[in-house]
Amino acid sequence: MDFPISEELAEEIGWHIGDGSMNYYNNRGMYQLRGHIEEDKLHYIQRIKPLFEKVYSVKINLREMPSTRVFGFQIWNDKIIEFKQQLGLPLGKKLELEIPKEFIIKKELFLACIRGIFDTDGGLYLEKKNNKLYPRVYITTISVKLAKQISNLLSLVGLKATNYIDNHSKGNKLDSYKIEIRGVKMLHKFFQIIDPKNPKHLAKYIFFLNQPKA
């Protein structure tokens, strides 16, 4: 392996699984990572840029892309692409995606990877229920293998997850799979164990904590 396995690398692989993509164009390797132009901007500035640069010993330039409403970066780097391919991450569409085996052998590694996935491809939904807010933590993916893998890994640390399929067989969209953790107790446990870093998730969690108790 060109880059040492670490919790920081595991989190970066989680970002890749969530919002990253890579391919070769004119025999050059290109990797890109993009989030929402407003909601994810702080996460990219405060967390993603410094950690990515540290892990891969490169410099990246973040930029807004108003036409597609995204914020992030792209980098031409064959070494990074080759390394990610060695881990089993696919070029192009991520239909058969899984957390690489190198990151599921230790709890600290798979938790960091799930953190990265949640921070880029997850969310916290607060449902109004019986005059209170009922929390649902979720991660969405188009890879059924990844959905099952995440659910199994979460169960190893006592986080009970339910998997759903969003079937788009009548449209042009691909089916998606949602891993969901419900309830106040599981919400607190999830934030304690996974330790999300995206400010938008933290802000919503703090908002929930500050709700008046019934």
Stockholm file with secondary structure:
# STOCKHOLM 1.0

chainA/1-214         MDFPISEELAEEIGWHIGDGSMNYYNNRGMYQLRGHIEEDKLHYIQRIKPLFEKVYSVKINLREMPSTRVFGFQIWNDKIIEFKQQLGLPLGKKLELEIPKEFIIKKELFLACIRGIFDTDGGLYLEKKNNKLYPRVYITTISVKLAKQISNLLSLVGLKATNYIDNHSKGNKLDSYKIEIRGVKMLHKFFQIIDPKNPKHLAKYIFFLNQPKA
#=GR chainA/1-214 SS CCSCCCHHHHHHHHHHHHHEEEEEETTEEEEEEEEETTTTHHHIIIIIHHHHHHHHTCCCCCEEETTTTEEEEEEECHHHHHHHHHTTCCSSCCTTCCCCGGGSSSHHHHHHHHHHHHHHHEEEEEEEETTEEEEEEEEEESCHHHHHHHHHHHHHTTCCCEEEEECCTTSSSCCEEEEEEESHHHHHHHHHHHCCCCHHHHHHHHHHHTSCCC
#=GC SS_cons         CCSCCCHHHHHHHHHHHHHEEEEEETTEEEEEEEEETTTTHHHIIIIIHHHHHHHHTCCCCCEEETTTTEEEEEEECHHHHHHHHHTTCCSSCCTTCCCCGGGSSSHHHHHHHHHHHHHHHEEEEEEEETTEEEEEEEEEESCHHHHHHHHHHHHHTTCCCEEEEECCTTSSSCCEEEEEEESHHHHHHHHHHHCCCCHHHHHHHHHHHTSCCC
//
